[in-house]
């Protein structure tokens, strides 16, 4: 699927879901706030695929707010989930963290050097900051706080009382096999299942055991791990007995007073739907398989007196040039990583313009420059009124929310230009201001603040995503050997360029000049269009450009030549071209 494409639809997907959610909310809970929900597990870096779990309901909730309705976007931090494994590549941890497997995420130490009190808070913090920058409004709910405060006590007791009904539903799926994959369907691996199930809890047991079915799993009173088995439960007294296979501890507690445990995932999720009155919540892929959390939850929620939310199944988000994302693996790009190199408007647009069931990629490589070109082109169409309705809607959702517009770059110069200048100047502000001011001499830049924060994003991209061997280093001295080896045509092309430098010293002027030199040498006007020129002119232009790159930076390619020339400066260009 192409990364950049424009919609031809007249109504965008967000508006259609907003219509459905409003109608459903009025049927289920007339006069009450519309409730949408997301769930994130801070079990490791919260990646850009997880962000779709939040952005999908956010965009729908924001559209509903724009229409004047009261909306609650609940974001459940599944921080009471078990610590499942030690993620690879996370700084500040080693294999010793394996001793914490089975504990709640909020009971696991944060990586060494972290300012946060535990594992969950450490990985939650970056996402909280990113969501604020993205303008996402939500009500955060810590599942650790909910369970340990007794907020779900009645629901837990109810689930235990009706465990037979829950077990009967689950038993319908325990022996079923997943349907055969359709031809051409991509295989579903463990990483995909983790992302699809949100909390990563899909692989956990559903409460079955040799002593009977119990949908509640205590955390051990001695070692804090959930490697426990309920061996007895009395509905009248709520006395529950469990043993721990990790440390051998056993105890009997009164569940009506005990808050150190949680419902198993396939019961926990539908319980929350009913408890919170959720109308809309998206779900990850693979929920069409028998026994998936969403499908089973749709039946179990009825036991709690609720209904399954409406909502789409969302597809994966990839990274341009990188492998599929999984939050269990270190080094996976997060929302915070993306916001280091792109403005929040662009990141919002990527999620807003694609229907949830469409996969797309986020560019961390050179593709980001083309993505920004497309974004700026869309902004131009919005400004002149030529934009299609659905594209206009996606743009509006990207630049702001019901609360107002997000902070924007006052003068959004092309990202590729800013990146090129950042590459050449290595962050020197005086040089950066000089070059950017010369791009348009009729409207010079007064301060770098006019091009921030976009300039800062482009600088970070250059410094963190472009390999050192691809960075631009301008020559200190002319390449005497190359200059001496040029034939008359080569020398003439440099003379034509140098003669036109001063008169054309602007971005547009230099663009016209460098493309025009080969045309003039071939006997055509510098203004001749591609239709008026033979194919060999393009070959001559490429040859001329390669010569300039070699003389200026010692490579076949580099930043766009007009930008490069401005960055190098007239005096140094003349020196390096042998004037």
N, C-alpha and C positions, 0 to 999 in steps of 0.2 A: 504494500500500500504506500503510495507516495506520501512523503512527510508534509508536503504543502499542497493543498487543493482548496478550492472554494466551493461553497455550497450553491446548489441551484434551487433549493427548497425555499418556499415562501414563509414557512413557520419553522423555527428552530426547535430542537428536541427538548430544550429546557421548558419552553412555553407549553408544549404538549404534556409533559409530565406535571407541570404546575396545575394545569386544568384538571388532570386526573386526581391529583393529591387533594386539591381543594374540594372537589366533589366527594371524594371518599371520606375526607375529614368531616364534612357536613353530614354525611350519612351516619358515621360512627360516633362522633362527638360534637354535635352541633353547639355552636357558641363557645367552644373551647379553643385554645391555641392549637395550631397545626403542629404536629410533632414529627420531625424527621430525625434519623439517627445514623451514626457511624460508630465503628469500633476499631481501635488500634491497640496492638500489643507492643509495649516498649521492651521487647525481648532482645533487641539489637538495634542497629541503625534503621530508622523508619524511612524506607526508600520511596522513590517516586511512583512506584506501582501502588504502594499503600496510600499515597496522596489521593489517588482516584477514589478511594473509599470515603474520603472527606469532601473532595471537590464536587462529586456528583450530587450529593444531597445539599451541599452549600449553594450551588448554583440554582437548584430548584427552590430552596428555601428563600434565597435572595429575590427570585422572581415573585414569589408569593408575597414577600414583604413589600415589594414595589407596588403591588396591587392593593396594599392597605391592610393586609391580614397580619395578625400576631402569630409569629412562628418561633418554635424552640428547636434548635438544632442540637441534639444531644450527642456529645462525643464521649463514648465510654473508653476510658483508659483501662485496658484489660491487664492491670498491673498485679492482680491477684492470681493470674495464671502461673502455672509451674514453670520454673527454669528448666528448659528442655535439653539444652546442650550448650557447649562452649563455642561461640561463634569464632570462625577463623578470621584472622587479620585485624582484630580489634585491638588498638594500642592499649597498653596498661593492664593486660590480663595474660595469664598463662594457663597451662593445663590444671593448675591447682584449683581453678574455679569449678572444675568438675565435681568437687566435693559438695557443691551447692545444688547440683541437679536434683530437682524434686521440690525445692523450696519455692515459696511465692517470690515473684520478681522483686517485690519490695523488701524481701529479707536477704537478698543477695547483695554483697558489697559492690559498690561502684568500681569501675576500673581505677587503677592506681593513678593518683594525681587529679582525680575528678573533684569538683567542688560540691557534688551532690551526695546526699546521704545514702543512696542505694542505687542498684542497677536500673530500676524502672525510672527513677527521677532523672538519672543521667541521660538516658536515651529519649526521654520525653521532652527534655528542655529544648533541644534544638528544633523539634517539631513545633512546640508552642511558639517559639520565636518566629519560625517561618510562617506559620498560620497568621500571626499578627501582621507580618509584612504583606501577606497576600490578601489581607482584609477579610479573613474568614471569621465570622461571628458564631460562637458556639457556647454551650453550657458544658463544661468538662465534668465528668463523673469518674472518680477513682473507685474501681471495683474493690480494692482493698478496703477503703473507707466504708463502702456500702456493706460489705460482708462483716467486717470486724465491729462495726457500730450496731449491728443487728437490724439494719434497715430492711434486709430481706428475710428476717426470721420467720415471719408468717408464711412467706412463699416457700421457704425451705421445709417447714413443717407440713405444709399442704402437699408439696411434692412427695415427701416421705409417706404421707397418708395414702396418696394415690399412686404409689410406686407400681402397683400391679397394672394399672391402666397405662402408665408410661412404658413399662416393660413390654406390654402387649403390642404397642405401636412399634417399638424398636425391634421386636422379634420378627416383625414382618419383613425386615430388611437384612437381618443378620446372615441369612444363608443365600441371599441373592448375589449374583455376580454382576459386575458392571457391564453395561451393554457393549457390544462389539464396537470398536471405533469405526467411524465412517471413513471411507477412502479419502486420503488426503488430510485427515485430521492429525494435528500435531500430537505427539505423545505427551501425556501428563506426568511430570516427574514430581518428586517430593517438594522441590522448591515451589513449583506451581501450586501444589496443594496447600502449602503454607500460606502463600499469598491469597489464594482463593478463599480460604476459610477464615481469613482475617486474623484471628488470634493465634493461629498455628495449633489450635487444640484439636483439629480433626483427627489426629492420630491417637488421641487419648482414649482410654476405655470409656464405655458408656454406662458403667456402674454395675455390670454383670459380675457375679462371683459365685463361688461354690456354696456360700451361705444364703444365697438368694439375691434378688435384685435390689440395690439401694442407689438412688440417684445422687447421693451426697457423699463427698469424699473429705474426711478430716485431714488437716495438716497435723503431723505428729507433735505431741506435747513435749517430746524430748529433743528430737533432731530437726523438727520443723518441716520434714519432707512429707510429700503426699503418697509415699509408698505404703499406704495403709489399706487395710481391708476391714470393712464393717462386718462384724460377725453376728451381731444381734441388735434388734431394735424393738422397742415396745411403744406402740402407738398411744397408749393411755398415759404412761409416765414420761414419754419421749426419751427414755434411757437408751443410750446408744453405746455399744461396746465395739472397740476397734483394736487391731493389732498392727504394728509397723514391721514390715519385712526388712527395713533398713537397719534398725537398731534393736528390734525385739520388744520395744515398749508396748504396753497394752494398758488401756484404761476404759472405764465406763463413765460417761458424761450425760448430763441432762441436756438434750438438744434445744430445749426451750430457753436455755441459758447459755448455750455454747456458741461461740462465734468464730472459731478457728478452723474454717473449712469452707467449701463452696460446692454448689451443684456442678455435676459434670456438664461439659460444654453443650451437649445436645439437648440438655434440659435448661441450662442456664440462659441460653440465648432466647428461646421462646418465652421463658419466664419474664425476662426483661421486656419483651414486646408487649406482653399483657400488662405488666406493672407500670410501664411508662406510657402506654397508649400510642405506640409508634405507628404512624400511618405510612411512612416511606423510608425504606432502607435498601440500598443496593447490596448486591452480593457478588462474590468472585466467581470465576469460571469453575466448571466441574460440578455445579450444583444440580445438574440433570441426572447424575448417577444415583442409583438406589442407595438410600441410607445417608445421603449427604446431609449436613447440618440444616441447610435451608429447607430441604424437602421434608425431612422428619419433623423439623420445628414447626412446619405448617400444620401438622396434626397435633403435636404436643401442646401448642399454644392454646388450643381449644379446651384442654383440661384446666388451664388457668383462667378460662373465661375470656380469652382474648382472640384476636384475629391476626393472621400473618400480614405483615406490611406488604404494600405493593412496592415494586422497585425493579430496576433492570439488573441483569447479570452483566458485570463489566469485564472488559477484555484487558489484556496486559499492556503495560507501558514499557517500552524498550528504550535503550540508550544507543544512539548512533555510534556505531563502531565498537560497542561493548556487548558482552554476553548478557543473557537474560538475568533479570534482577531477582535476588532473594535476600530478605532481611537477615537470614541466618548466616550470611557470608559477609565478611568484612570488606571494606573498600567499595561497597555498593553506593552509587550516588543517591543522595537524599535531597529533599526539598531545599534544605539549607545550602547544599552544594550547588544546586541549580541557581539559587538566588545570588550566589557569589558572582555568576557570570551573565545573568540575564535579569532584566527588570521584572517585577511581579506581574505587570500587565501582560508581558509575553507569555509567562508561564501559565497564567490564568487562561489566556487565549487558547493554548494548546489543549487544555482540558475542555474548554467551552465549545470549541468548534467541531469536535468529534462526538458522535453519539457514543454512549457508554459501551456499547457492544463492538465498537470499532477500536482496533489496536492502533497505536501510533508510537512514534519514537521522539525522544527528546535529544537534541543535538548537543554534544559536548566537544565535537570536533569542528572542522571547517564548515560543516553544514549549518552551524549557527549563524554564519554570515548571510547565507541565502535565506534562512528563516527570518532574520531581521529585515532583509530587503522586502520580503513578502509582507511582513507586518507593516512596514512603512508605506508600502504600496496600498495596502488596505486602508490605512489612515488617510491617505490622499483621496481615495475613492469616497470615504465617508465625508471628507471635507467638501468635495465637489458635488456630492449627491448622486454619484454614479454607482454606488454600492448596491448589491442585491440585499433584499430584506433579511434573510437568514444570516448573511455575513455581517450586516449592520448590527444585528442582535448579539452575535458572538463578540463583536468588537466592543459594544456597550457593556457586556458582562465582564470583559477583560479589563477595561479602564476604570471601572468603579463598581460600587455596590449600592444598595438602597440607602446606605448611610452617606454616600457621596463618592466623589472621584478619589482614586488613590494618588499619592504624590507622583508627579511625572517630571521627566526631563524637560526643562523649559524650551530648549532648542535641540531637538533630537537629530543630530547629524548621523549619517549612515554608520552603522556599527562597524562595518568592514574598514571604513576610513579611520575611525577612532582606534580600532585595533592595530591598524598599520602604523599610525602615528605613535601609539604606545610602544609598539615593537621597536621602532627606530629610535625613539627618544629615551627608552628605558626609564620612563617616568619623570623625566626632567620637566618640571612644570613651565618654566620660562620658554623652553623650546616647543613644548606642546602648544602653548598659547600662541606663539608666533606662527606655527604651521597652520593651526586651525583658523587663525585670523586671516591668513593668506588664501584660504580656500575660496572665500568670497570677499574680495577687497571692497566691494560696494556696501557690504554689510558685515564689517569685521566683528569678531567675537570680542566682547568687553572683558569677560571673566570666564574662567573654566567652570564656575558654578552654573553657567548657562547650559553646559553639556553634561552636567552630573544629575543623576547617578549613572547614566549610561556610560560615560567615559570610564568611571571606576570599574564597571562590570567588564568592559572591553579590556582594560588593563589587567584585571584578574584573570580573564580568559587567556590572554597572551602569556602571563607569568606562570599559570598552573596547568594549562591544557596543551600548549604548543611545545613540542620537544625542542631541546636546545639546538639540535642540528637544523631545525627549520626556522630558527629565529634569524632576523635580518641584521647583519653587521656590515655597515658601510665601509668601503675601503678607505684607508688613510692616505694612500698614494696611488697615482695613476698606474694602470697596468701597461707599462711601457712596451712589453713584448706584444701584447694584443694590438695596441694602437699602431705599432710599427708594422704589423702584418696585414693591415687593412688594405684592400684594393681601393681604387678611386671611388667606386660606388659607396663603399662603406664610409670613407672619409667625407664624401659629399653629404651623406645622410646626417652625419654628426654636425656638419657646418649648417645645414638647414635648421636643425633643431636648435643649435646655439644662437643662430640669428633671430629666432623667434621667441627665445626665452623671456626676455624682458617684457615684450608686448603682450605675451600670453600668460603672465605669471598669476594664474588662478586655477582652480580645479577644472572649471569648464574650458578655460583657454588652453591649458596644457593637454587636456584630453583631446581637443581638436587638433593641437599641434602634433602630438606623437602619432596619432592615427593618420594625420595628413601628410607627413613627410614621405612615406612610401608612395602615396598617391601622386604627389607632385613630381617625385623622381621618375614615375612611369608616364608622366605627361598629362595627368588628369588634374582637375581642380581639387584642392584640399576639401572642398565642400561636397564632392561627388558622393552620392549614396551607393550602398552596396549593389543595388539593381543596375547602376550605371557602370559598374566596374567588373573586369574579368576576374575569375577565381584566383589567378596568380597573385593578385594584390594582397589577398589574405595571407598567402605564403610569405610575401615580401614583408608584410607587417610583423608576422611572427619572427622572422629572421632579424628584423630591426629591433624588436623588443628584446630578444635574447641577447643581442649585442649590448644594449643599454644595461641590462641586468648584470652581465659579466663585468662591464666597466664600472658599475656602481657598487655591486655587492658580491661579485665573484661567483654568481650562480646563474642557472638558466632561467629561474623564475624568482618571484618575490612579491611584495605588495604591489597594488596597482600603480603603474608607472607615474601617473600624474601626482598621486599622493606621495610616492617615493621622491620624486623630484622636488616637491615643495618641502618635504622633510629634510632633504639633504641641503637645500638652500642654493641660491643661484651661484654664489662664488665658488662653492665646493663642487657643484655640478660642472662648472666650466673647467675647473682644475682636473677633475677625474676624466672628463671627456677630451682632454688634450688641447683645450683652447690656449 
